[in-house]
Amino acid sequence: MQLVPFSIFRHAFVRFSLPSLLAFAALLCLQPLQHALVSYEELLQLLPYTLLPIAIILGQLFNQGRTSVAALLMLIAYYIIQSELQSPLAVNQTMLTYTLLAFLLPLNILNLHLTQNRRIFSRSNITYIGFIVSQLAWGMLVVQHFKDVNLSTLWESNFFNTQPFSPLPVVIISISALACAVQASTVLKRNQSDDQALFICTLFTGITFIFFQYPLISSTAFSIASILLLLNLITCSHELAYIDQLTSIAGRRALETELKHLGRSYTIAMLDIDHFKKFNDTYGHQTGDNVLQLVASILSNHHSGAKVFRYGGEEFTILFKGKEVSECLETLESLRQEIANYPLILRLHSERPKDNVAGMENRQTSVDKKQVRITVSIGVADSYLEPKPQLVLKAADKALYDAKASGRNQVSARHKKTRL
């Protein structure tokens, strides 16, 4: 029933590729970086202690509970590395602490997908933090109990030591790589800011433990991860302000900002879904939301060069820069027809398949399901009609009412000669 806007794929790819490219660049420059960063060692070691608490606070302010808890996990892990893992790994106690931390940290970050994305002081997150504290207490007991036991044989035989490539056993490297792959696929599939935050944490903690033999690796990797977490939260705040959460296209505030920076020639179209309230009442709000997402997807995927905004409710705004009404009518008519001709197969949400493969099979064999079509009415006006963007927007809105009064499912234009 839904198309996915190309912009969503683009944003998801950026969310995946930026941390990946930085991680790859850091690995390529590991040895040269060691010499360059020695002079800034104290500053580099303090950077995660400064940036991670800021990420925790911003995550709380922006209702990004998963990001806040992930930053808290990173802060705890970094403290353990700096306080407990500065002696050689040949020391039994250090080896145990290092192995447990490298094993448990990616699993705990991955487990955050099972928690609700609420503020860090919500009941669910407080419970999860209690679970983390219990793991810390258990880990301390394990380390104290086995600190005098010679574990070198167990380490080398059962965990498949990978020296000199990495002091981390290959079993735990595999777990870390698998967790990172799951996080990456989640970013590409869902395109959520908290998914990127968890991917960042898993990726750079994995790099830290796999290449632990390099000096300053923990400070470098955790500092990069901290900066990326802050960038993620800043992007999240921008999305909350300018991106419509339901349809993933720009919202009304973004339109108002765009209207302040227009040239002399532009066209504005207002689009409204016909009889949407009746459709919503008949088939339910969830199906109504799916229709809004579908219309937004069709508008976004249309290669017209126009910018699309959700104006509010069932209304959308299409902005054509550098064009007058006559140059946009063909595109708008094409959009109207594409929406009108799109077959919607309605199913109860309880009957919906759990995965895409089953959904595709159902769509191919769902002749017995109810099929409906939606239509839209469009009003359009340009800057040759009115001198100010807000007046052009009002003119397009009046043209929209003209289209509805004339029977709906059509495009109506307000021309220069029309007196408003």
C-alpha positions, -999 to +999 in steps of 0.1 A: +000+000+000+029+023+006+057+036-015+089+048+001+102+082-008+137+082-023+147+109+002+142+083+030+167+059+013+191+088+008+189+099+045+192+063+057+223+058+035+239+090+049+231+079+085+249+046+077+278+059+056+290+088+077+300+067+108+312+039+085+335+063+065+349+079+096+356+045+112+373+033+080+394+065+078+404+061+115+415+025+109+436+036+079+452+063+099+457+044+131+495+045+132+500+081+118+473+093+143+492+078+173+522+102+166+500+132+159+477+128+189+504+122+215+507+159+221+470+161+228+468+129+249+453+146+281+427+166+261+417+135+241+413+114+272+390+140+287+369+146+256+345+116+261+340+126+297+329+160+285+308+151+254+290+119+266+272+137+295+261+164+271+247+137+248+229+122+278+213+155+286+204+164+250+189+129+246+167+136+276+156+170+263+148+156+228+130+125+242+157+102+227+159+078+256+177+051+237+204+076+227+208+088+263+211+052+277+236+043+249+257+074+258+255+063+295+267+028+285+296+044+266+305+066+295+305+037+319+326+016+295+351+044+289+355+049+327+362+011+331+387+012+302+405+042+317+405+030+353+408-008+350+423-016+316+455+004+317+477-025+328+489-052+304+463-078+294+487-105+305+475-096+340+446-120+348+423-094+363+427-071+334+422-099+309+389-108+325+376-073+327+385-066+291+368-098+278+336-093+298+333-056+288+340-064+251+314-092+252+286-075+272+288-039+258+276-046+222+249-070+235+236-043+259+236-017+231+218-041+208+193-049+236+182-012+237+160-019+206+138-038+230+133-008+252+108+020+247+123+053+233+113+073+263+133+098+285+161+083+305+143+088+338+112+069+327+103+037+345+114+014+317+148+031+313+153+032+351+146-005+351+171-011+323+198+010+341+192-012+371+198-042+349+231-026+338+242-019+374+234-056+383+257-067+354+285-044+367+282-059+402+282-095+387+312-087+365+331-074+396+323-106+415+335-127+385+367-108+382+375-110+419+367-147+420+389-157+391+417-131+395+442-157+409+432-185+384+455-190+354+431-186+324+457-184+296+449-220+284+412-214+284+418-181+266+439-195+238+421-228+232+384-221+238+381-185+226+405-188+196+429-161+203+438-140+173+472-126+183+490-106+169+459-092+149+439-084+180+440-094+217+402-100+215+392-136+210+377-143+176+344-155+191+338-121+207+350-103+175+323-123+157+297-113+182+307-076+179+306-078+141+272-095+141+258-068+165+272-041+142+257-057+111+223-059+128+225-022+138+235-012+103+206-031+087+183-014+112+195+020+102+190+013+065+156-003+070+140+022+095+160+054+091+156+065+127+180+088+145+182+065+176+191+035+153+220+055+140+231+064+176+231+027+185+250+018+153+276+045+161+282+031+196+284-005+185+308+004+156+333+024+176+333+003+207+340-027+184+369-009+169+382+000+204+383-036+216+394-053+184+424-029+180+430-024+217+468-029+214+471+005+197+478+034+221+451+060+225+426+038+206+399+041+232+402+078+236+402+083+198+373+060+191+351+072+220+358+108+211+347+103+175+317+084+187+308+112+211+310+138+184+288+117+161+262+112+189+260+150+193+256+155+156+229+128+156+210+147+184+214+180+166+200+164+134+172+149+155+162+183+168+161+196+133+139+168+122+116+173+151+112+209+141+111+206+103+102+170+093+067+156+096+070+125+117+041+106+100+050+111+063+088+118+066+086+148+044+091+185+053+064+200+075+047+234+077+075+251+096+099+241+068+075+256+043+073+288+062+111+290+063+112+283+025+087+310+017+111+336+032+138+328+006+120+327-027+130+345-059+107+365-082+092+335-100+076+306-083+043+286-082+026+272-052+000+243-053-022+232-025-033+195-026-061+180-005-073+144-003-110+142-012-134+130+014-106+121+038-126+125+070-152+100+056-125+076+046-109+079+080-142+073+098-150+043+076-116+025+076-099+037+108-072+062+116-044+037+110-055+032+074-060+070+071-023+074+082-013+049+056-031+069+029-013+101+040+020+082+038+011+069+004+002+104-010+034+118+005+054+091-011+039+096-046+045+133-044+081+128-032+090+102-058+077+122-087+106+136-107+093+172-111+120+191-092+094+205-069+096+206-031+068+189-012+055+198+023+028+184+046+007+216+053-015+199+079-041+173+082-048+159+047-034+190+029+000+191+011+019+220-005+040+217-036+065+245-044+079+250-079+108+275-080+114+295-111+082+284-128+048+299-135+014+282-134+013+272-171+046+253-167+033+233-137-002+222-148+010+191-167+030+179-137+001+185-113-023+167-136+001+138-138+003+136-100-035+138-097-039+109-122-012+088-105-029+091-071-063+084-086-051+053-105-032+038-075-051+007-063-054+005-025-060-030-011-075-027+023-069-053+050-076-054+087-044-046+106-048-079+125-045-098+092-014-080+080+017-102+075+047-099+098+073-095+071+077-080+036+079-114+018+046-126+031+031-091+024+042-094-013+027-128-016-006-115-001-007-086-025-003-110-055-032-132-043-055-107-026-082-105-052-108-111-024-096-081-005-115-048-008-099-024-033-105+013-032-091+044-048-085+078-035-086+111-053-071+146-047-081+181-055-054+206-064-054+244-064-025+264-079-013+300-082+020+317-090+040+349-081+027+368-111-007+369-094+003+382-060+035+400-048+040+381-015+044+344-009+017+343+018-008+359-007+001+334-034-004+306-008-039+320-001-047+322-038-037+286-042-059+277-013-088+295-029-081+277-061-083+244-041-117+253-029-127+260-065-116+225-075-136+210-047-167+231-055-165+219-091-167+182-082-132+174-068-105+152-084-092+180-106-067+208-108-079+244-106-056+274-112-059+311-103-045+331-132-032+366-133-063+381-146-085+367-118-094+392-091-093+379-056 
